[in-house]
């Protein structure tokens, strides 16, 4: 059995993609897998109920056998769980994989090094992350956050982009807005320039989470046709795919720093899986997702961003061609269907 011990529940993007959904696709491929998620203490939960949840959680982990495999999905902040894993590793010796998908090693280097020491192999989300020397030369497998290409294709065939639905071309962004404010600020002068040039488009932003700073970034741009969505049900099957399918163009601006270089921007792969072209910063793993001009564009300057967005807004045939190429690339390289065999082979060999 493969046990995914996740850092969070299904609502959290990395735990959903790299834990819950990966376990489901492994099961479909004939590799028994199960998720052990941290107990969720809901409002109104009594102290006795909390103890019961924690006891069942602890007992489940300690029941893991030597013949099982454990995938530690970025459990950086849970010190008590790390201690529990150390006990499990000492007395049961299961095959242990540490899966890390962000720059946690910069914020908690000693905790990350402890998890590396407890693990036999490492799975990372980006090429830059694989270069970190703290992995102690252990076997490393690079696995960007996989997407369900088949599910996304079904929704992209049903939903219609803005222009096809009789409106303006929709430029879209989706994610957790409050945590992405430095990146989102990069869009402000770009949109100001497009509005000044009278380029007709609608900006659909999903994920303000009610944050005033995020809302003001775009509501304060005179003349910008912006639709700000607070949130969607991230854990509900198909909701993300449905939301992306309404976009005509997907954007992902990134500040050039180490955090951006080591991360895997799941939103980019979700855009591509929906069959829409992308305009994304040429930073980190973004450079591996697309080839400039084939599935989208990698603009490095404000002028290039404005130029490429204008080009795509005005040219429906180009959007269709780049979007189809991106959808094909995701299906062949970044989908669960493509990634599961390599992941399973890395675990067991």
Backbone torsions as a table, in degrees:
resi	resn	phi	psi	omega
1	UNK	NA	138.8	173.9
2	UNK	-100.8	120.2	178.8
3	UNK	-106.3	123.0	173.6
4	UNK	-96.0	113.2	174.4
5	UNK	-95.4	104.1	-171.7
6	UNK	-92.0	157.0	179.0
7	UNK	-76.5	-24.4	-175.7
8	UNK	-147.0	-174.8	176.5
9	UNK	-84.2	-170.2	-174.1
10	UNK	-68.3	-22.7	-179.5
11	UNK	-66.0	-28.9	-178.1
12	UNK	-77.6	129.4	-172.4
13	UNK	-55.0	-50.9	-175.5
14	UNK	-68.4	-37.8	178.4
15	UNK	-67.2	-37.4	178.7
16	UNK	-65.2	-49.7	-174.2
17	UNK	-74.0	-42.3	-171.4
18	UNK	-98.1	-5.3	178.8
19	UNK	-120.4	-74.7	-173.9
20	UNK	-61.2	-53.1	-177.6
21	UNK	-70.7	-36.5	177.1
22	UNK	-61.5	-40.4	177.7
23	UNK	-62.2	-40.9	179.7
24	UNK	-63.2	-43.5	-178.3
25	UNK	-73.1	-31.7	174.2
26	UNK	-63.9	-42.0	177.5
27	UNK	-60.6	-42.4	178.9
28	UNK	-63.1	-30.6	-178.7
29	UNK	-87.0	1.6	176.7
30	UNK	94.9	13.1	177.4
31	UNK	-111.0	104.4	-176.8
32	UNK	-56.8	127.4	-177.4
33	UNK	-143.9	151.6	-178.1
34	UNK	-148.7	148.0	179.2
35	UNK	-102.7	133.6	171.2
36	UNK	-113.1	99.6	-177.3
37	UNK	-96.2	152.1	179.3
38	UNK	-62.7	145.6	-179.8
39	UNK	-63.9	140.1	179.4
40	UNK	-101.3	119.3	179.4
41	UNK	-90.7	100.6	-177.5
42	UNK	-78.1	160.2	177.4
43	UNK	-58.5	133.2	179.7
44	UNK	92.4	-4.5	178.6
45	UNK	-69.1	130.0	-179.0
46	UNK	-78.1	163.6	178.3
47	UNK	-60.8	-38.8	178.9
48	UNK	-63.7	-40.3	178.5
49	UNK	-66.5	-38.7	177.4
50	UNK	-62.5	-43.8	178.2
51	UNK	-61.1	-41.0	179.8
52	UNK	-62.6	-43.7	178.3
53	UNK	-62.3	-44.7	-178.4
54	UNK	-66.2	-37.4	179.0
55	UNK	-65.4	-43.7	179.5
56	UNK	-64.8	-37.6	177.7
57	UNK	-63.6	-47.0	-179.9
58	UNK	-64.3	-44.5	-179.1
59	UNK	-63.0	-37.8	179.5
60	UNK	-62.9	-44.2	-179.2
61	UNK	-66.1	-42.7	-177.9
62	UNK	-72.8	-9.5	177.1
63	UNK	-85.8	-6.8	179.2
64	UNK	-63.6	137.0	-174.5
65	UNK	-101.4	169.2	179.8
66	UNK	-60.9	-32.6	-177.5
67	UNK	-80.9	-5.7	-179.9
68	UNK	-86.5	167.8	174.5
69	UNK	-118.5	136.2	179.5
70	UNK	-115.7	128.6	174.1
71	UNK	-110.2	114.6	-179.6
72	UNK	-90.3	102.4	-173.1
73	UNK	-86.3	82.8	172.6
74	UNK	52.3	47.3	-175.9
75	UNK	-83.6	49.3	-171.2
76	UNK	-63.8	-41.2	-168.2
77	UNK	-90.3	-4.5	-175.3
78	UNK	-101.2	85.7	-175.5
79	UNK	-62.6	-41.3	-179.7
80	UNK	-62.1	-39.5	178.1
81	UNK	-67.2	-39.9	178.7
82	UNK	-60.5	-40.6	177.3
83	UNK	-63.9	-38.4	178.9
84	UNK	-65.2	-41.0	177.4
85	UNK	-64.2	-37.8	178.3
86	UNK	-61.8	-40.8	177.0
87	UNK	-64.5	-45.1	179.2
88	UNK	-59.8	-45.1	-177.9
89	UNK	-66.2	-36.9	-178.3
90	UNK	-68.4	-39.9	-172.6
91	UNK	-102.6	-24.8	-178.0
92	UNK	-109.5	-27.2	177.7
93	UNK	57.8	44.3	175.5
94	UNK	-70.5	155.7	172.9
95	UNK	-62.6	128.3	-172.5
96	UNK	-125.7	130.6	-179.9
97	UNK	-117.9	130.1	174.5
98	UNK	-100.3	120.0	-177.9
99	UNK	-108.9	118.1	-178.7
100	UNK	-127.7	134.5	-173.9
101	UNK	-126.9	13.3	179.1
102	UNK	-150.8	-168.0	-176.6
103	UNK	-91.4	38.3	-179.3
104	UNK	-58.8	-29.2	-178.5
105	UNK	-64.4	-21.4	177.9
106	UNK	-78.4	-32.2	-178.2
107	UNK	-91.4	-34.4	-177.0
108	UNK	-134.2	64.1	-172.9
109	UNK	-60.3	-39.7	-176.0
110	UNK	-73.4	-33.2	176.5
111	UNK	-67.6	-43.2	178.7
112	UNK	-62.6	-43.0	179.5
113	UNK	-64.0	-33.8	176.2
114	UNK	-64.4	-43.4	179.1
115	UNK	-66.9	-36.1	175.9
116	UNK	-62.7	-43.0	-179.7
117	UNK	-63.7	-31.9	-179.8
118	UNK	-79.4	-9.7	-171.9
119	UNK	-107.8	154.6	177.3
120	UNK	-91.5	-32.8	-178.3
121	UNK	-142.0	164.5	-176.6
122	UNK	-126.0	137.2	171.5
123	UNK	-118.0	129.9	-179.1
124	UNK	-125.2	162.1	-175.6
125	UNK	-95.4	-7.1	-176.5
126	UNK	-150.5	160.7	178.0
127	UNK	-66.5	-39.2	179.4
128	UNK	-63.1	-41.8	-179.4
129	UNK	-63.7	-34.2	-179.3
130	UNK	-64.8	-17.6	-177.5
131	UNK	-84.7	-6.3	-177.1
132	UNK	-63.9	124.9	-176.7
133	UNK	-67.9	-16.5	-178.2
134	UNK	-69.1	-6.4	178.6
135	UNK	-78.6	1.6	169.5
136	UNK	58.0	32.9	176.4
137	UNK	60.3	24.0	176.1
138	UNK	-77.4	157.5	179.3
139	UNK	-56.6	133.5	-176.9
140	UNK	-125.2	137.0	175.7
141	UNK	-121.0	126.7	178.6
142	UNK	-90.9	119.3	179.9
143	UNK	-136.7	96.7	173.0
144	UNK	-57.8	157.1	-179.1
145	UNK	-56.1	113.6	-177.2
146	UNK	-71.9	157.3	175.9
147	UNK	-126.4	156.7	177.9
148	UNK	-86.3	93.7	-174.5
149	UNK	-63.4	-38.2	-177.3
150	UNK	-68.0	-42.0	178.5
151	UNK	-65.0	-44.3	-180.0
152	UNK	-62.2	-39.7	-179.3
153	UNK	-65.1	-37.1	178.6
154	UNK	-63.7	-41.9	-179.5
155	UNK	-72.7	-37.9	-179.5
156	UNK	-66.4	-24.4	177.4
157	UNK	-77.4	-25.1	-177.5
158	UNK	-90.4	-44.2	-175.5
159	UNK	-78.9	160.6	179.8
160	UNK	-123.9	136.9	175.8
161	UNK	-67.8	170.7	-174.3
162	UNK	-59.1	-48.8	-177.1
163	UNK	-64.3	-40.7	-180.0
164	UNK	-66.2	-22.5	-178.1
165	UNK	-94.8	15.0	175.5
166	UNK	90.7	8.8	-178.9
167	UNK	-121.3	-164.3	178.8
168	UNK	-73.0	159.8	172.2
169	UNK	-61.1	135.9	-177.3
170	UNK	-100.5	118.2	170.9
171	UNK	-95.8	124.0	-171.1
172	UNK	-122.3	152.7	172.8
173	UNK	-140.6	139.9	-179.9
174	UNK	-139.3	141.4	178.6
175	UNK	154.3	-159.9	177.5
176	UNK	-94.7	96.5	-172.8
177	UNK	-56.8	-49.3	-176.4
178	UNK	-56.6	-35.6	179.6
179	UNK	-81.3	-3.8	-176.0
180	UNK	-117.4	15.7	-175.7
181	UNK	-55.7	-45.2	178.6
182	UNK	-57.5	-37.8	178.0
183	UNK	-71.7	-40.7	-177.1
184	UNK	-66.9	-29.5	179.0
185	UNK	-60.4	-25.8	179.7
186	UNK	-65.2	-25.6	-178.6
187	UNK	-76.5	-23.3	-173.1
188	UNK	-59.2	-54.6	179.7
189	UNK	-65.9	-26.9	177.5
190	UNK	-67.0	-48.1	179.6
191	UNK	-67.0	-36.4	177.1
192	UNK	-59.7	-40.7	179.9
193	UNK	-67.8	-42.9	-180.0
194	UNK	-63.2	-41.3	178.7
195	UNK	-63.9	-42.6	-179.9
196	UNK	-63.0	-32.0	179.1
197	UNK	-86.1	4.5	178.2
198	UNK	60.2	37.7	173.5
199	UNK	-81.0	121.1	-174.3
200	UNK	-86.5	117.2	176.9
201	UNK	-159.5	166.2	175.7
202	UNK	-120.4	133.4	177.8
203	UNK	-99.8	119.0	178.4
204	UNK	-110.0	116.4	-176.5
205	UNK	-112.0	123.6	-179.6
206	UNK	-116.1	117.0	176.2
207	UNK	121.4	34.0	176.0
208	UNK	-67.5	-26.5	-177.1
209	UNK	53.7	28.7	178.0
210	UNK	74.0	12.1	-176.8
211	UNK	-79.2	122.1	-176.8
212	UNK	-63.7	-39.0	-179.1
213	UNK	-62.4	-39.7	178.0
214	UNK	-65.8	-46.1	-177.9
215	UNK	-62.5	-40.4	-177.8
216	UNK	-69.6	-27.2	178.7
217	UNK	-53.2	-42.2	-172.5
218	UNK	-105.5	-31.3	178.1
219	UNK	-68.3	-19.3	-178.5
220	UNK	-87.1	-3.6	178.9
221	UNK	-85.2	109.4	-177.6
222	UNK	-59.0	129.7	175.4
223	UNK	86.1	-5.2	-179.5
224	UNK	-78.2	126.2	175.2
225	UNK	-84.6	94.9	-173.6
226	UNK	-119.1	134.0	175.0
227	UNK	-114.7	112.3	-175.3
228	UNK	-104.9	117.2	-178.6
229	UNK	-105.2	127.8	-175.3
230	UNK	-64.9	-49.2	-179.0
231	UNK	-168.3	167.7	169.3
232	UNK	-127.8	176.1	177.4
233	UNK	-83.3	90.9	-172.9
234	UNK	-59.3	-31.8	-174.8
235	UNK	-84.3	-15.7	-176.4
236	UNK	-74.8	130.7	-177.3
237	UNK	-57.0	124.3	174.9
238	UNK	90.9	-12.0	-176.1
239	UNK	-65.9	-43.7	179.3
240	UNK	-66.3	-42.8	180.0
241	UNK	-63.3	-39.6	179.2
242	UNK	-65.9	-41.1	-179.3
243	UNK	-64.9	-42.8	-179.3
244	UNK	-67.7	-33.6	-175.6
245	UNK	-65.5	-19.1	179.5
246	UNK	-79.9	-20.3	178.8
247	UNK	-70.4	151.1	169.6
248	UNK	-101.2	-27.6	179.3
249	UNK	-142.0	137.1	177.1
250	UNK	-110.2	135.7	-178.9
251	UNK	-118.9	149.2	176.9
252	UNK	-148.8	85.0	175.8
253	UNK	-80.1	142.4	-179.9
254	UNK	-135.3	135.6	169.9
255	UNK	-70.7	138.5	-177.5
256	UNK	-82.7	91.6	173.9
257	UNK	-142.6	175.2	-174.6
258	UNK	-64.1	-35.3	178.5
259	UNK	-60.1	-43.1	178.4
260	UNK	-68.7	-35.1	-177.1
261	UNK	-68.8	-31.0	-176.0
262	UNK	-92.4	-15.1	-176.1
263	UNK	-81.5	160.0	172.0
264	UNK	-110.0	114.9	-177.7
265	UNK	-78.6	94.2	-178.3
266	UNK	-57.2	-34.5	-177.2
267	UNK	-58.2	-34.2	-179.1
268	UNK	-63.8	-45.1	179.5
269	UNK	-67.6	-35.1	176.1
270	UNK	-64.6	-42.5	175.8
271	UNK	-57.8	-50.5	-175.8
272	UNK	-63.1	-39.3	178.8
273	UNK	-63.0	-27.3	178.5
274	UNK	-81.0	-3.4	177.2
275	UNK	82.2	26.9	179.5
276	UNK	-115.8	146.3	178.7
277	UNK	-70.8	155.4	-177.3
278	UNK	-121.0	148.6	171.3
279	UNK	-124.8	110.1	-168.3
280	UNK	-138.5	150.5	179.7
281	UNK	-65.6	140.7	-179.0
282	UNK	-81.6	62.4	-174.7
283	UNK	-129.1	135.7	173.9
284	UNK	59.0	-135.6	-173.6
285	UNK	-67.9	-17.9	176.2
286	UNK	-54.6	-33.5	-178.9
287	UNK	-68.2	-18.5	179.2
288	UNK	-94.7	-18.7	-177.3
289	UNK	-73.4	-42.7	-175.7
290	UNK	-131.9	162.5	168.1
291	UNK	-104.7	128.9	-173.7
292	UNK	-54.5	122.4	179.2
293	UNK	90.0	-5.3	-178.4
294	UNK	-104.8	-41.4	176.6
295	UNK	-118.6	-4.5	-177.3
296	UNK	164.1	-157.8	-175.9
297	UNK	-132.3	153.9	-179.8
298	UNK	-121.2	69.7	-177.5
299	UNK	-72.3	138.4	-177.6
300	UNK	-104.5	-16.8	-177.1
301	UNK	-126.7	166.8	177.2
302	UNK	-59.0	-42.9	179.2
303	UNK	-60.6	-42.9	-179.1
304	UNK	-67.2	-40.3	177.7
305	UNK	-59.0	-49.3	-179.0
306	UNK	-63.2	-40.3	-179.4
307	UNK	-64.1	-47.5	-175.2
308	UNK	-71.7	-37.8	176.9
309	UNK	-65.5	-42.6	178.1
310	UNK	-60.0	-44.3	-180.0
311	UNK	-59.3	-46.5	-178.4
312	UNK	-70.9	-37.1	178.8
313	UNK	-61.8	-38.1	-175.0
314	UNK	-86.3	-17.6	-171.5
315	UNK	-119.3	95.5	-178.8
316	UNK	-65.6	-37.4	-179.6
317	UNK	-65.0	-38.6	177.5
318	UNK	-65.8	-41.3	177.5
319	UNK	-60.3	-42.5	-179.1
320	UNK	-64.3	-43.7	-177.5
321	UNK	-67.2	-47.9	-179.4
322	UNK	-67.5	-38.0	179.2
323	UNK	-64.0	-41.9	178.6
324	UNK	-65.6	-38.3	179.0
325	UNK	-66.9	-37.6	178.0
326	UNK	-67.8	-40.0	178.4
327	UNK	-63.0	-39.9	178.1
328	UNK	-66.0	-42.4	-178.8
329	UNK	-64.3	-41.3	178.5
330	UNK	-63.4	-45.3	-179.0
331	UNK	-60.3	-37.8	-175.6
332	UNK	-83.7	-23.2	-170.6
333	UNK	-127.5	-34.9	-170.0
334	UNK	-117.6	7.5	-179.7
335	UNK	-87.5	163.9	172.6
336	UNK	-59.0	-39.6	-178.6
337	UNK	-58.8	-33.2	-179.4
338	UNK	-89.9	-30.0	-171.8
339	UNK	-88.9	-30.9	-174.0
340	UNK	-57.6	-45.9	-179.2
341	UNK	-58.5	-43.0	-180.0
342	UNK	-68.0	-37.5	178.4
343	UNK	-64.3	-46.8	179.7
344	UNK	-64.0	-40.3	179.2
345	UNK	-63.5	-39.0	178.6
346	UNK	-65.3	-40.2	-179.0
347	UNK	-63.2	-45.5	-168.3
348	UNK	-96.4	-4.6	-177.4
349	UNK	-129.3	NA	NA
